[in-house]
Amino acid sequence: MGKFQDQVAVITGAGQGAGKKLATRFYEEGAIVCLLDLNGANLEKVVEEVKPQKDRFVTYTVDVSNSSQVTAAIEDIGRKFGKINILINNAGVLHKGMIETSSDDHIQLMIGVNLMGPMYCTRAAVPYMKENGGNIINVASILATFPNTGSGAYGAAKAGMIILTRVWAAELAPYNIRVNCYAPGVLNTPMAEDVIKHRAESKLSQIPLRRFGETDDAFNLVSFFCSEEASYITGQTIGLDGGIWATQTPTAAWKL
Ligand SMILES: NC(=O)c1ccc[n+]([C@@H]2O[C@H](COP(=O)([O-])OP(=O)(O)OC[C@H]3O[C@@H](n4cnc5c(N)ncnc54)[C@H](O)[C@@H]3O)[C@@H](O)[C@H]2O)c1
């Protein structure tokens, strides 16, 4: 009997990185997992790797910034399984752009995928969650509260996720739907490949625990949020970041 036996979990951005790990671990814990991603070829690769029971691992090629695609996929999930217990708004994309030279396409992509996508997914999923209660997990970023130049549109979208977490927590509490969020610093996924390959030392010097986050760290936190042990926790955003920039001297205590 898995920890999430027969619960229906919808995970966006499940074709690679943290979303792929979350999908795999929820499946191993007995959940019926619905994987949404823009990249259909990657979804097929995940299926080849996991070799799941087909009726417990269902993929949808969906652009989360496209409201009608999202609604169609979630309604199909609702029809197939009759309920959704867990929604993880994980899909995200980060391209840098300074304000003076940001194109409309850049701004729309950053806000569309990282902020509007979770709104579309949550709006579509809630009707299937209300009867049994459940958990919505949002994903912000260290850049929501401690930004870099060039990360304005992405950081603003991710800061929006912190606000939406609080608003949805209150709006959905009467249905026993809890809403929580985590804000990664640097997670070891394709999104952070460049930083980890080319700027590891300078990044590690900002992280008190002096290691990058692993996708299992994300699963461990999400698994806690979705458990009975967290039944009095809602509306919260937790840093998943090794304590990044906790102080002005984050790694001074290390004898390097
Ligand atoms: N990796 C990090 O260091 C880091 C840091 C802070 C926040 N995050 C956040 O964590 C989450 C997971 O990111 P990751 O590191 O696994 O990134 P990743 O780039 O490895 O994976 C992101 C996934 O989202 C999918 N995706 C992108 N646009 C989409 C769209 N329009 N519709 C559907 N799917 C789409 C991609 O195809 C990909 O499979 C994201 O929300 C990201 O912003 C990551």
The ligand as an ORCA input file, in Angstrom:
! r2SCAN-3c Opt
* xyz 0 1
  N      15.696     24.186    -11.496
  C      15.785     25.260    -10.712
  O      16.875     25.625    -10.245
  C      14.547     26.049    -10.377
  C      14.697     27.167     -9.562
  C      13.565     27.893     -9.199
  C      12.323     27.499     -9.649
  N      12.210     26.408    -10.472
  C      10.861     26.044    -10.899
  O      10.663     24.658    -10.673
  C       9.728     24.128    -11.634
  C      10.316     22.906    -12.284
  O      11.377     23.319    -13.100
  P      12.572     22.358    -13.561
  O      13.763     22.838    -12.893
  O      12.168     20.935    -13.467
  O      12.622     22.852    -15.085
  P      12.804     22.062    -16.450
  O      13.047     23.096    -17.489
  O      13.790     20.966    -16.289
  O      11.355     21.413    -16.665
  C      10.232     22.223    -16.906
  C       9.169     21.399    -17.625
  O       8.057     22.263    -17.880
  C       7.632     22.047    -19.203
  N       6.961     23.227    -19.755
  C       7.531     24.412    -20.101
  N       6.616     25.222    -20.644
  C       5.441     24.538    -20.626
  C       4.124     24.841    -21.058
  N       3.836     26.005    -21.652
  N       3.160     23.916    -20.883
  C       3.438     22.714    -20.316
  N       4.670     22.368    -19.905
  C       5.651     23.273    -20.060
  C       8.898     21.739    -19.982
  O       8.627     21.093    -21.232
  C       9.644     20.872    -18.985
  O       9.298     19.511    -19.118
  C       9.437     25.297    -12.582
  O       8.234     25.922    -12.210
  C      10.592     26.235    -12.386
  O      10.278     27.562    -12.714
  C      13.288     25.680    -10.833
*
